[in-house]
Amino acid sequence: MTIGAVAALSGKRPSSIRYYEQIGLLPRAARVSGRRIYGPDTVRTLAVIETGQRAGLTLDEIRALLSATPDDQAAIEGLREMAIRKLPQVKELIERTEIVRDWLEAAARCECPSCQRCAQPAAPARAGARTGAGRPGGGDRPADTADPG
């Protein structure tokens, strides 16, 4: 496949694909008449890279993930340690996202004329919640002290 075909299938820009090749996340593409030609496994590798990035992995951590082989116990153990280290961060991100979702759902239902007059009760705080999880008009503060919004 040409770089354009890989870009179309993966949703990545050709410049990103070339960069990943340059830093060793993708193997060097074969050249035919000066054009890069990629195998079908490249699209899968790009999907792994994207998934790793969405999970908060660095490109170096993704490189380690991609280079691990089933018989390399040290690499497998390193990946396991990385997963254990990253899991709490992902759980916290999910929790914050759920708080934002709850707030937006409350805001979408709100029919108050202003944020200061919002009668929406504050939502119960979730573990690890900082502020702002309550009514759309002003987080966890009483309605008469909420910031105008």
N, CA, C and O atoms as a GROMACS GRO file, in nm:
protein
  596
    1MET      N    1   0.084  -0.118   0.000
    1MET     CA    2   0.000   0.000   0.000
    1MET      C    3   0.088   0.124   0.000
    1MET      O    4   0.196   0.126   0.058
    2THR      N    5   0.040   0.227  -0.066
    2THR     CA    6   0.110   0.354  -0.062
    2THR      C    7   0.082   0.424   0.070
    2THR      O    8  -0.009   0.384   0.143
    3ILE      N    9   0.158   0.528   0.099
    3ILE     CA   10   0.138   0.601   0.223
    3ILE      C   11  -0.001   0.666   0.223
    3ILE      O   12  -0.063   0.679   0.329
    4GLY      N   13  -0.049   0.708   0.106
    4GLY     CA   14  -0.183   0.766   0.097
    4GLY      C   15  -0.292   0.665   0.132
    4GLY      O   16  -0.389   0.700   0.199
    5ALA      N   17  -0.274   0.542   0.088
    5ALA     CA   18  -0.372   0.436   0.120
    5ALA      C   19  -0.370   0.404   0.269
    5ALA      O   20  -0.475   0.388   0.330
    6VAL      N   21  -0.250   0.396   0.326
    6VAL     CA   22  -0.238   0.370   0.470
    6VAL      C   23  -0.301   0.484   0.548
    6VAL      O   24  -0.372   0.461   0.647
    7ALA      N   25  -0.276   0.608   0.506
    7ALA     CA   26  -0.334   0.724   0.572
    7ALA      C   27  -0.486   0.719   0.567
    7ALA      O   28  -0.553   0.746   0.666
    8ALA      N   29  -0.540   0.685   0.452
    8ALA     CA   30  -0.686   0.678   0.437
    8ALA      C   31  -0.746   0.569   0.525
    8ALA      O   32  -0.851   0.590   0.587
    9LEU      N   33  -0.682   0.454   0.532
    9LEU     CA   34  -0.733   0.344   0.613
    9LEU      C   35  -0.718   0.366   0.762
    9LEU      O   36  -0.801   0.322   0.842
   10SER      N   37  -0.611   0.436   0.801
   10SER     CA   38  -0.581   0.452   0.944
   10SER      C   39  -0.633   0.583   1.002
   10SER      O   40  -0.645   0.596   1.124
   11GLY      N   41  -0.664   0.679   0.916
   11GLY     CA   42  -0.705   0.810   0.966
   11GLY      C   43  -0.588   0.895   1.011
   11GLY      O   44  -0.609   1.000   1.072
   12LYS      N   45  -0.466   0.853   0.983
   12LYS     CA   46  -0.345   0.928   1.020
   12LYS      C   47  -0.297   1.009   0.900
   12LYS      O   48  -0.320   0.970   0.785
   13ARG      N   49  -0.233   1.120   0.927
   13ARG     CA   50  -0.174   1.199   0.820
   13ARG      C   51  -0.045   1.131   0.772
   13ARG      O   52   0.024   1.065   0.850
   14PRO      N   53  -0.014   1.146   0.645
   14PRO     CA   54   0.112   1.089   0.595
   14PRO      C   55   0.233   1.138   0.674
   14PRO      O   56   0.327   1.061   0.694
   15SER      N   57   0.232   1.263   0.718
   15SER     CA   58   0.346   1.314   0.796
   15SER      C   59   0.360   1.238   0.927
   15SER      O   60   0.473   1.215   0.972
   16SER      N   61   0.250   1.199   0.989
   16SER     CA   62   0.256   1.120   1.113
   16SER      C   63   0.314   0.981   1.085
   16SER      O   64   0.395   0.930   1.162
   17ILE      N   65   0.273   0.923   0.976
   17ILE     CA   66   0.322   0.790   0.939
   17ILE      C   67   0.473   0.796   0.915
   17ILE      O   68   0.547   0.710   0.961
   18ARG      N   69   0.518   0.898   0.842
   18ARG     CA   70   0.662   0.914   0.818
   18ARG      C   71   0.737   0.936   0.950
   18ARG      O   72   0.845   0.882   0.970
   19TYR      N   73   0.678   1.016   1.040
   19TYR     CA   74   0.741   1.041   1.170
   19TYR      C   75   0.753   0.911   1.250
   19TYR      O   76   0.858   0.883   1.306
   20TYR      N   77   0.646   0.832   1.255
   20TYR     CA   78   0.650   0.705   1.328
   20TYR      C   79   0.756   0.612   1.270
   20TYR      O   80   0.822   0.538   1.343
   21GLU      N   81   0.772   0.616   1.140
   21GLU     CA   82   0.876   0.537   1.075
   21GLU      C   83   1.015   0.591   1.115
   21GLU      O   84   1.106   0.513   1.144
   22GLN      N   85   1.030   0.722   1.117
   22GLN     CA   86   1.158   0.785   1.150
   22GLN      C   87   1.202   0.752   1.292
   22GLN      O   88   1.321   0.731   1.316
   23ILE      N   89   1.109   0.748   1.388
   23ILE     CA   90   1.146   0.723   1.527
   23ILE      C   91   1.141   0.575   1.564
   23ILE      O   92   1.166   0.539   1.680
   24GLY      N   93   1.110   0.490   1.468
   24GLY     CA   94   1.118   0.347   1.492
   24GLY      C   95   0.991   0.280   1.542
   24GLY      O   96   0.996   0.164   1.582
   25LEU      N   97   0.879   0.351   1.542
   25LEU     CA   98   0.753   0.285   1.580
   25LEU      C   99   0.700   0.198   1.467
   25LEU      O  100   0.633   0.097   1.490
   26LEU      N  101   0.731   0.238   1.346
   26LEU     CA  102   0.697   0.157   1.228
   26LEU      C  103   0.827   0.114   1.162
   26LEU      O  104   0.924   0.190   1.161
   27PRO      N  105   0.830  -0.006   1.107
   27PRO     CA  106   0.951  -0.047   1.034
   27PRO      C  107   0.966   0.037   0.906
   27PRO      O  108   0.869   0.089   0.853
   28ARG      N  109   1.088   0.048   0.861
   28ARG     CA  110   1.113   0.122   0.736
   28ARG      C  111   1.033   0.058   0.622
   28ARG      O  112   1.033  -0.064   0.605
   29ALA      N  113   0.967   0.142   0.547
   29ALA     CA  114   0.887   0.093   0.435
   29ALA      C  115   0.978   0.059   0.318
   29ALA      O  116   1.082   0.121   0.297
   30ALA      N  117   0.935  -0.041   0.244
   30ALA     CA  118   1.006  -0.074   0.120
   30ALA      C  119   0.984   0.041   0.022
   30ALA      O  120   0.884   0.112   0.031
   31ARG      N  121   1.076   0.058  -0.069
   31ARG     CA  122   1.064   0.164  -0.170
   31ARG      C  123   1.050   0.101  -0.308
   31ARG      O  124   1.125   0.011  -0.346
   32VAL      N  125   0.952   0.150  -0.381
   32VAL     CA  126   0.934   0.109  -0.520
   32VAL      C  127   0.925   0.238  -0.601
   32VAL      O  128   0.834   0.318  -0.582
   33SER      N  129   1.019   0.256  -0.690
   33SER     CA  130   1.028   0.380  -0.769
   33SER      C  131   1.029   0.503  -0.680
   33SER      O  132   0.970   0.606  -0.713
   34GLY      N  133   1.096   0.492  -0.565
   34GLY     CA  134   1.109   0.604  -0.474
   34GLY      C  135   0.990   0.628  -0.381
   34GLY      O  136   0.994   0.717  -0.297
   35ARG      N  137   0.885   0.548  -0.397
   35ARG     CA  138   0.766   0.566  -0.313
   35ARG      C  139   0.763   0.460  -0.204
   35ARG      O  140   0.798   0.345  -0.227
   36ARG      N  141   0.721   0.502  -0.085
   36ARG     CA  142   0.707   0.408   0.027
   36ARG      C  143   0.592   0.312  -0.003
   36ARG      O  144   0.484   0.352  -0.048
   37ILE      N  145   0.618   0.186   0.026
   37ILE     CA  146   0.515   0.083   0.012
   37ILE      C  147   0.507   0.008   0.145
   37ILE      O  148   0.607  -0.045   0.193
   38TYR      N  149   0.388   0.006   0.203
   38TYR     CA  150   0.366  -0.055   0.335
   38TYR      C  151   0.284  -0.182   0.322
   38TYR      O  152   0.203  -0.197   0.231
   39GLY      N  153   0.307  -0.274   0.415
   39GLY     CA  154   0.228  -0.396   0.422
   39GLY      C  155   0.099  -0.372   0.501
   39GLY      O  156   0.085  -0.269   0.567
   40PRO      N  157   0.007  -0.465   0.494
   40PRO     CA  158  -0.122  -0.449   0.563
   40PRO      C  159  -0.108  -0.445   0.715
   40PRO      O  160  -0.196  -0.393   0.783
   41ASP      N  161   0.001  -0.498   0.769
   41ASP     CA  162   0.022  -0.494   0.914
   41ASP      C  163   0.046  -0.352   0.965
   41ASP      O  164   0.033  -0.326   1.085
   42THR      N  165   0.081  -0.260   0.876
   42THR     CA  166   0.106  -0.122   0.916
   42THR      C  167  -0.020  -0.057   0.972
   42THR      O  168  -0.012   0.018   1.069
   43VAL      N  169  -0.135  -0.085   0.914
   43VAL     CA  170  -0.261  -0.027   0.962
   43VAL      C  171  -0.289  -0.078   1.103
   43VAL      O  172  -0.335  -0.001   1.188
   44ARG      N  173  -0.263  -0.205   1.128
   44ARG     CA  174  -0.283  -0.260   1.262
   44ARG      C  175  -0.188  -0.194   1.361
   44ARG      O  176  -0.229  -0.160   1.472
   45THR      N  177  -0.063  -0.178   1.322
   45THR     CA  178   0.035  -0.114   1.411
   45THR      C  179  -0.007   0.029   1.442
   45THR      O  180   0.007   0.074   1.556
   46LEU      N  181  -0.057   0.102   1.343
   46LEU     CA  182  -0.104   0.238   1.367
   46LEU      C  183  -0.223   0.239   1.463
   46LEU      O  184  -0.237   0.332   1.543
   47ALA      N  185  -0.307   0.139   1.456
   47ALA     CA  186  -0.420   0.129   1.550
   47ALA      C  187  -0.370   0.105   1.692
   47ALA      O  188  -0.424   0.160   1.787
   48VAL      N  189  -0.265   0.022   1.706
   48VAL     CA  190  -0.206  -0.002   1.838
   48VAL      C  191  -0.145   0.128   1.892
   48VAL      O  192  -0.160   0.160   2.010
   49ILE      N  193  -0.077   0.203   1.806
   49ILE     CA  194  -0.017   0.330   1.847
   49ILE      C  195  -0.126   0.426   1.894
   49ILE      O  196  -0.112   0.488   2.000
   50GLU      N  197  -0.232   0.438   1.818
   50GLU     CA  198  -0.342   0.528   1.856
   50GLU      C  199  -0.406   0.486   1.988
   50GLU      O  200  -0.435   0.570   2.073
   51THR      N  201  -0.428   0.357   2.005
   51THR     CA  202  -0.487   0.308   2.129
   51THR      C  203  -0.395   0.337   2.247
   51THR      O  204  -0.441   0.378   2.353
   52GLY      N  205  -0.266   0.316   2.228
   52GLY     CA  206  -0.170   0.346   2.334
   52GLY      C  207  -0.169   0.493   2.370
   52GLY      O  208  -0.164   0.529   2.487
   53GLN      N  209  -0.175   0.579   2.269
   53GLN     CA  210  -0.178   0.723   2.295
   53GLN      C  211  -0.304   0.762   2.371
   53GLN      O  212  -0.298   0.842   2.464
   54ARG      N  213  -0.416   0.706   2.332
   54ARG     CA  214  -0.542   0.735   2.402
   54ARG      C  215  -0.538   0.686   2.546
   54ARG      O  216  -0.605   0.743   2.633
   55ALA      N  217  -0.461   0.584   2.572
   55ALA     CA  218  -0.447   0.532   2.709
   55ALA      C  219  -0.344   0.612   2.788
   55ALA      O  220  -0.322   0.584   2.906
   56GLY      N  221  -0.281   0.711   2.725
   56GLY     CA  222  -0.186   0.795   2.795
   56GLY      C  223  -0.044   0.745   2.792
   56GLY      O  224   0.040   0.794   2.868
   57LEU      N  225  -0.014   0.650   2.705
   57LEU     CA  226   0.123   0.600   2.694
   57LEU      C  227   0.208   0.697   2.614
   57LEU      O  228   0.160   0.762   2.521
   58THR      N  229   0.334   0.707   2.651
   58THR     CA  230   0.429   0.786   2.573
   58THR      C  231   0.469   0.705   2.449
   58THR      O  232   0.445   0.585   2.442
   59LEU      N  233   0.530   0.773   2.355
   59LEU     CA  234   0.577   0.701   2.235
   59LEU      C  235   0.684   0.599   2.272
   59LEU      O  236   0.691   0.493   2.210
   60ASP      N  237   0.767   0.629   2.372
   60ASP     CA  238   0.866   0.530   2.416
   60ASP      C  239   0.798   0.408   2.476
   60ASP      O  240   0.841   0.295   2.452
   61GLU      N  241   0.692   0.429   2.553
   61GLU     CA  242   0.618   0.316   2.611
   61GLU      C  243   0.550   0.235   2.501
   61GLU      O  244   0.544   0.112   2.509
   62ILE      N  245   0.499   0.303   2.400
   62ILE     CA  246   0.436   0.233   2.287
   62ILE      C  247   0.541   0.154   2.210
   62ILE      O  248   0.514   0.043   2.165
   63ARG      N  249   0.660   0.210   2.196
   63ARG     CA  250   0.770   0.138   2.128
   63ARG      C  251   0.801   0.008   2.203
   63ARG      O  252   0.822  -0.096   2.141
   64ALA      N  253   0.805   0.016   2.337
   64ALA     CA  254   0.830  -0.104   2.417
   64ALA      C  255   0.718  -0.206   2.397
   64ALA      O  256   0.744  -0.326   2.386
   65LEU      N  257   0.596  -0.159   2.391
   65LEU     CA  258   0.482  -0.246   2.368
   65LEU      C  259   0.493  -0.317   2.233
   65LEU      O  260   0.470  -0.438   2.223
   66LEU      N  261   0.529  -0.242   2.131
   66LEU     CA  262   0.538  -0.298   1.996
   66LEU      C  263   0.657  -0.392   1.980
   66LEU      O  264   0.654  -0.483   1.897
   67SER      N  265   0.762  -0.370   2.059
   67SER     CA  266   0.882  -0.452   2.041
   67SER      C  267   0.881  -0.580   2.125
   67SER      O  268   0.965  -0.667   2.105
   68ALA      N  269   0.787  -0.592   2.217
   68ALA     CA  270   0.782  -0.711   2.302
   68ALA      C  271   0.743  -0.834   2.219
   68ALA      O  272   0.655  -0.828   2.134
   69THR      N  273   0.811  -0.943   2.247
   69THR     CA  274   0.778  -1.069   2.182
   69THR      C  275   0.731  -1.167   2.289
   69THR      O  276   0.767  -1.153   2.406
   70PRO      N  277   0.652  -1.267   2.250
   70PRO     CA  278   0.597  -1.360   2.348
   70PRO      C  279   0.703  -1.433   2.431
   70PRO      O  280   0.674  -1.473   2.544
   71ASP      N  281   0.824  -1.451   2.378
   71ASP     CA  282   0.927  -1.524   2.451
   71ASP      C  283   1.020  -1.433   2.531
   71ASP      O  284   1.114  -1.482   2.593
   72ASP      N  285   0.996  -1.302   2.531
   72ASP     CA  286   1.079  -1.207   2.604
   72ASP      C  287   1.013  -1.175   2.738
   72ASP      O  288   0.935  -1.080   2.748
   73GLN      N  289   1.044  -1.255   2.840
   73GLN     CA  290   0.982  -1.240   2.971
   73GLN      C  291   1.009  -1.104   3.034
   73GLN      O  292   0.922  -1.048   3.100
   74ALA      N  293   1.129  -1.050   3.014
   74ALA     CA  294   1.162  -0.920   3.071
   74ALA      C  295   1.074  -0.811   3.010
   74ALA      O  296   1.025  -0.723   3.081
   75ALA      N  297   1.054  -0.817   2.879
   75ALA     CA  298   0.969  -0.718   2.812
   75ALA      C  299   0.823  -0.733   2.857
   75ALA      O  300   0.754  -0.634   2.879
   76ILE      N  301   0.778  -0.855   2.870
   76ILE     CA  302   0.640  -0.880   2.914
   76ILE      C  303   0.620  -0.828   3.056
   76ILE      O  304   0.518  -0.767   3.086
   77GLU      N  305   0.717  -0.852   3.143
   77GLU     CA  306   0.709  -0.802   3.280
   77GLU      C  307   0.711  -0.649   3.282
   77GLU      O  308   0.640  -0.586   3.361
   78GLY      N  309   0.792  -0.588   3.196
   78GLY     CA  310   0.795  -0.442   3.186
   78GLY      C  311   0.661  -0.386   3.142
   78GLY      O  312   0.616  -0.283   3.193
   79LEU      N  313   0.598  -0.453   3.046
   79LEU     CA  314   0.465  -0.409   3.001
   79LEU      C  315   0.362  -0.424   3.112
   79LEU      O  316   0.275  -0.339   3.128
   80ARG      N  317   0.372  -0.531   3.188
   80ARG     CA  318   0.280  -0.552   3.300
   80ARG      C  319   0.297  -0.441   3.404
   80ARG      O  320   0.198  -0.388   3.454
   81GLU      N  321   0.421  -0.406   3.435
   81GLU     CA  322   0.447  -0.298   3.531
   81GLU      C  323   0.395  -0.165   3.479
   81GLU      O  324   0.341  -0.085   3.556
   82MET      N  325   0.410  -0.140   3.349
   82MET     CA  326   0.360  -0.018   3.289
   82MET      C  327   0.208  -0.013   3.302
   82MET      O  328   0.151   0.092   3.334
   83ALA      N  329   0.142  -0.124   3.277
   83ALA     CA  330  -0.004  -0.129   3.287
   83ALA      C  331  -0.049  -0.103   3.430
   83ALA      O  332  -0.145  -0.030   3.452
   84ILE      N  333   0.019  -0.161   3.527
   84ILE     CA  334  -0.014  -0.139   3.668
   84ILE      C  335   0.004   0.008   3.705
   84ILE      O  336  -0.075   0.064   3.780
   85ARG      N  337   0.108   0.070   3.651
   85ARG     CA  338   0.136   0.211   3.679
   85ARG      C  339   0.034   0.303   3.612
   85ARG      O  340  -0.004   0.405   3.670
   86LYS      N  341  -0.012   0.268   3.493
   86LYS     CA  342  -0.104   0.354   3.417
   86LYS      C  343  -0.250   0.335   3.458
   86LYS      O  344  -0.330   0.428   3.442
   87LEU      N  345  -0.286   0.220   3.508
   87LEU     CA  346  -0.427   0.192   3.539
   87LEU      C  347  -0.490   0.294   3.633
   87LEU      O  348  -0.601   0.338   3.606
   88PRO      N  349  -0.426   0.334   3.742
   88PRO     CA  350  -0.488   0.436   3.829
   88PRO      C  351  -0.512   0.569   3.756
   88PRO      O  352  -0.612   0.636   3.782
   89GLN      N  353  -0.421   0.606   3.667
   89GLN     CA  354  -0.439   0.729   3.591
   89GLN      C  355  -0.561   0.721   3.501
   89GLN      O  356  -0.637   0.817   3.489
   90VAL      N  357  -0.580   0.606   3.438
   90VAL     CA  358  -0.694   0.588   3.349
   90VAL      C  359  -0.824   0.586   3.430
   90VAL      O  360  -0.924   0.643   3.387
   91LYS      N  361  -0.822   0.521   3.546
   91LYS     CA  362  -0.941   0.520   3.631
   91LYS      C  363  -0.978   0.662   3.674
   91LYS      O  364  -1.096   0.697   3.675
   92GLU      N  365  -0.879   0.743   3.708
   92GLU     CA  366  -0.905   0.882   3.747
   92GLU      C  367  -0.963   0.961   3.630
   92GLU      O  368  -1.055   1.041   3.648
   93LEU      N  369  -0.911   0.939   3.512
   93LEU     CA  370  -0.963   1.006   3.393
   93LEU      C  371  -1.108   0.968   3.368
   93LEU      O  372  -1.191   1.054   3.336
   94ILE      N  373  -1.139   0.842   3.383
   94ILE     CA  374  -1.278   0.796   3.366
   94ILE      C  375  -1.368   0.863   3.468
   94ILE      O  376  -1.478   0.908   3.435
   95GLU      N  377  -1.323   0.869   3.592
   95GLU     CA  378  -1.402   0.931   3.698
   95GLU      C  379  -1.429   1.078   3.668
   95GLU      O  380  -1.542   1.125   3.681
   96ARG      N  381  -1.324   1.152   3.626
   96ARG     CA  382  -1.343   1.293   3.592
   96ARG      C  383  -1.438   1.308   3.475
   96ARG      O  384  -1.521   1.400   3.473
   97THR      N  385  -1.428   1.221   3.378
   97THR     CA  386  -1.516   1.226   3.261
   97THR      C  387  -1.661   1.200   3.301
   97THR      O  388  -1.752   1.265   3.249
   98GLU      N  389  -1.683   1.107   3.392
   98GLU     CA  390  -1.819   1.080   3.439
   98GLU      C  391  -1.877   1.200   3.513
   98GLU      O  392  -1.996   1.228   3.502
   99ILE      N  393  -1.794   1.272   3.589
   99ILE     CA  394  -1.839   1.392   3.659
   99ILE      C  395  -1.882   1.498   3.557
   99ILE      O  396  -1.987   1.561   3.573
  100VAL      N  397  -1.802   1.517   3.454
  100VAL     CA  398  -1.836   1.614   3.351
  100VAL      C  399  -1.964   1.572   3.280
  100VAL      O  400  -2.050   1.656   3.255
  101ARG      N  401  -1.978   1.445   3.248
  101ARG     CA  402  -2.100   1.396   3.183
  101ARG      C  403  -2.222   1.425   3.270
  101ARG      O  404  -2.323   1.474   3.220
  102ASP      N  405  -2.213   1.394   3.401
  102ASP     CA  406  -2.325   1.419   3.492
  102ASP      C  407  -2.360   1.567   3.495
  102ASP      O  408  -2.478   1.602   3.494
  103TRP      N  409  -2.259   1.653   3.500
  103TRP     CA  410  -2.283   1.796   3.502
  103TRP      C  411  -2.352   1.841   3.375
  103TRP      O  412  -2.447   1.919   3.379
  104LEU      N  413  -2.304   1.793   3.260
  104LEU     CA  414  -2.363   1.832   3.132
  104LEU      C  415  -2.507   1.780   3.120
  104LEU      O  416  -2.593   1.850   3.065
  105GLU      N  417  -2.533   1.660   3.169
  105GLU     CA  418  -2.670   1.609   3.166
  105GLU      C  419  -2.761   1.696   3.252
  105GLU      O  420  -2.875   1.724   3.212
  106ALA      N  421  -2.713   1.739   3.369
  106ALA     CA  422  -2.792   1.828   3.454
  106ALA      C  423  -2.813   1.963   3.386
  106ALA      O  424  -2.922   2.019   3.392
  107ALA      N  425  -2.710   2.015   3.321
  107ALA     CA  426  -2.721   2.142   3.250
  107ALA      C  427  -2.821   2.132   3.136
  107ALA      O  428  -2.895   2.227   3.111
  108ALA      N  429  -2.823   2.020   3.068
  108ALA     CA  430  -2.916   2.002   2.956
  108ALA      C  431  -3.061   1.998   3.004
  108ALA      O  432  -3.152   2.036   2.930
  109ARG      N  433  -3.083   1.951   3.126
  109ARG     CA  434  -3.220   1.943   3.181
  109ARG      C  435  -3.261   2.073   3.249
  109ARG      O  436  -3.380   2.095   3.272
  110CYS      N  437  -3.167   2.159   3.283
  110CYS     CA  438  -3.193   2.279   3.362
  110CYS      C  439  -3.281   2.377   3.283
  110CYS      O  440  -3.257   2.403   3.165
  111GLU      N  441  -3.381   2.430   3.351
  111GLU     CA  442  -3.469   2.530   3.290
  111GLU      C  443  -3.467   2.660   3.369
  111GLU      O  444  -3.558   2.742   3.355
  112CYS      N  445  -3.366   2.680   3.450
  112CYS     CA  446  -3.355   2.800   3.532
  112CYS      C  447  -3.325   2.921   3.444
  112CYS      O  448  -3.259   2.907   3.341
  113PRO      N  449  -3.374   3.040   3.483
  113PRO     CA  450  -3.348   3.160   3.403
  113PRO      C  451  -3.203   3.207   3.410
  113PRO      O  452  -3.157   3.276   3.320
  114SER      N  453  -3.131   3.170   3.516
  114SER     CA  454  -2.989   3.208   3.527
  114SER      C  455  -2.918   3.108   3.616
  114SER      O  456  -2.981   3.032   3.690
  115CYS      N  457  -2.788   3.110   3.608
  115CYS     CA  458  -2.709   3.020   3.692
  115CYS      C  459  -2.724   3.054   3.839
  115CYS      O  460  -2.723   2.964   3.924
  116GLN      N  461  -2.739   3.183   3.871
  116GLN     CA  462  -2.752   3.224   4.010
  116GLN      C  463  -2.883   3.176   4.072
  116GLN      O  464  -2.892   3.159   4.193
  117ARG      N  465  -2.984   3.156   3.989
  117ARG     CA  466  -3.114   3.113   4.041
  117ARG      C  467  -3.136   2.963   4.024
  117ARG      O  468  -3.245   2.913   4.049
  118CYS      N  469  -3.034   2.892   3.983
  118CYS     CA  470  -3.048   2.750   3.957
  118CYS      C  471  -3.084   2.675   4.085
  118CYS      O  472  -3.017   2.686   4.187
  119ALA      N  473  -3.192   2.600   4.076
  119ALA     CA  474  -3.238   2.524   4.191
  119ALA      C  475  -3.189   2.380   4.187
  119ALA      O  476  -3.223   2.300   4.274
  120GLN      N  477  -3.109   2.348   4.088
  120GLN     CA  478  -3.057   2.212   4.075
  120GLN      C  479  -2.973   2.180   4.198
  120GLN      O  480  -2.876   2.250   4.225
  121PRO      N  481  -3.007   2.077   4.272
  121PRO     CA  482  -2.928   2.045   4.390
  121PRO      C  483  -2.789   1.995   4.351
  121PRO      O  484  -2.768   1.940   4.243
  122ALA      N  485  -2.697   2.015   4.441
  122ALA     CA  486  -2.561   1.966   4.418
  122ALA      C  487  -2.564   1.814   4.413
  122ALA      O  488  -2.630   1.750   4.493
  123ALA      N  489  -2.492   1.759   4.317
  123ALA     CA  490  -2.484   1.614   4.305
  123ALA      C  491  -2.398   1.559   4.417
  123ALA      O  492  -2.307   1.628   4.464
  124PRO      N  493  -2.424   1.437   4.461
  124PRO     CA  494  -2.337   1.379   4.563
  124PRO      C  495  -2.194   1.370   4.510
  124PRO      O  496  -2.172   1.332   4.395
  125ALA      N  497  -2.100   1.404   4.596
  125ALA     CA  498  -1.959   1.401   4.554
  125ALA      C  499  -1.916   1.257   4.533
  125ALA      O  500  -1.950   1.168   4.612
  126ARG      N  501  -1.842   1.236   4.427
  126ARG     CA  502  -1.784   1.104   4.401
  126ARG      C  503  -1.646   1.101   4.460
  126ARG      O  504  -1.585   1.205   4.485
  127ALA      N  505  -1.597   0.983   4.483
  127ALA     CA  506  -1.461   0.968   4.537
  127ALA      C  507  -1.364   1.037   4.442
  127ALA      O  508  -1.365   1.013   4.322
  128GLY      N  509  -1.281   1.122   4.498
  128GLY     CA  510  -1.180   1.189   4.417
  128GLY      C  511  -1.230   1.311   4.344
  128GLY      O  512  -1.152   1.379   4.277
  129ALA      N  513  -1.362   1.343   4.355
  129ALA     CA  514  -1.415   1.460   4.286
  129ALA      C  515  -1.361   1.586   4.353
  129ALA      O  516  -1.354   1.594   4.475
  130ARG      N  517  -1.325   1.682   4.272
  130ARG     CA  518  -1.272   1.805   4.328
  130ARG      C  519  -1.386   1.902   4.352
  130ARG      O  520  -1.429   1.916   4.467
  131THR      N  521  -1.435   1.970   4.251
  131THR     CA  522  -1.550   2.059   4.262
  131THR      C  523  -1.620   2.062   4.129
  131THR      O  524  -1.571   2.006   4.030
  132GLY      N  525  -1.734   2.127   4.126
  132GLY     CA  526  -1.802   2.145   4.000
  132GLY      C  527  -1.890   2.030   3.959
  132GLY      O  528  -1.943   2.029   3.848
  133ALA      N  529  -1.907   1.930   4.047
  133ALA     CA  530  -1.986   1.814   4.009
  133ALA      C  531  -2.134   1.838   4.033
  133ALA      O  532  -2.217   1.755   3.996
  134GLY      N  533  -2.168   1.948   4.094
  134GLY     CA  534  -2.308   1.975   4.130
  134GLY      C  535  -2.387   2.032   4.016
  134GLY      O  536  -2.372   1.993   3.900
  135ARG      N  537  -2.471   2.125   4.050
  135ARG     CA  538  -2.563   2.180   3.951
  135ARG      C  539  -2.486   2.259   3.847
  135ARG      O  540  -2.373   2.302   3.872
  136PRO      N  541  -2.544   2.279   3.731
  136PRO     CA  542  -2.476   2.350   3.624
  136PRO      C  543  -2.436   2.492   3.660
  136PRO      O  544  -2.339   2.543   3.606
  137GLY      N  545  -2.508   2.556   3.750
  137GLY     CA  546  -2.484   2.696   3.777
  137GLY      C  547  -2.366   2.725   3.866
  137GLY      O  548  -2.329   2.842   3.877
  138GLY      N  549  -2.304   2.630   3.930
  138GLY     CA  550  -2.193   2.673   4.013
  138GLY      C  551  -2.132   2.568   4.101
  138GLY      O  552  -2.084   2.602   4.209
  139GLY      N  553  -2.129   2.446   4.062
  139GLY     CA  554  -2.058   2.346   4.140
  139GLY      C  555  -2.130   2.314   4.269
  139GLY      O  556  -2.251   2.294   4.270
  140ASP      N  557  -2.056   2.309   4.379
  140ASP     CA  558  -2.110   2.264   4.505
  140ASP      C  559  -2.150   2.379   4.597
  140ASP      O  560  -2.182   2.356   4.714
  141ARG      N  561  -2.147   2.502   4.548
  141ARG     CA  562  -2.180   2.616   4.632
  141ARG      C  563  -2.331   2.641   4.630
  141ARG      O  564  -2.398   2.602   4.535
  142PRO      N  565  -2.384   2.706   4.733
  142PRO     CA  566  -2.525   2.742   4.731
  142PRO      C  567  -2.555   2.830   4.610
  142PRO      O  568  -2.467   2.900   4.560
  143ALA      N  569  -2.679   2.827   4.563
  143ALA     CA  570  -2.717   2.899   4.442
  143ALA      C  571  -2.691   3.048   4.453
  143ALA      O  572  -2.658   3.110   4.352
  144ASP      N  573  -2.706   3.108   4.570
  144ASP     CA  574  -2.690   3.252   4.581
  144ASP      C  575  -2.544   3.296   4.577
  144ASP      O  576  -2.518   3.416   4.568
  145THR      N  577  -2.448   3.204   4.582
  145THR     CA  578  -2.307   3.242   4.573
  145THR      C  579  -2.242   3.190   4.447
  145THR      O  580  -2.121   3.206   4.429
  146ALA      N  581  -2.319   3.129   4.361
  146ALA     CA  582  -2.262   3.075   4.237
  146ALA      C  583  -2.217   3.188   4.145
  146ALA      O  584  -2.276   3.296   4.144
  147ASP      N  585  -2.114   3.161   4.069
  147ASP     CA  586  -2.068   3.257   3.970
  147ASP      C  587  -2.172   3.268   3.861
  147ASP      O  588  -2.231   3.168   3.821
  148PRO      N  589  -2.196   3.389   3.810
  148PRO     CA  590  -2.290   3.400   3.697
  148PRO      C  591  -2.233   3.326   3.578
  148PRO      O  592  -2.112   3.326   3.555
  149GLY      N  593  -2.319   3.264   3.503
  149GLY     CA  594  -2.262   3.186   3.397
  149GLY      C  595  -2.326   3.201   3.270
  149GLY      O  596  -2.285   3.138   3.173
   0.00000   0.00000   0.00000
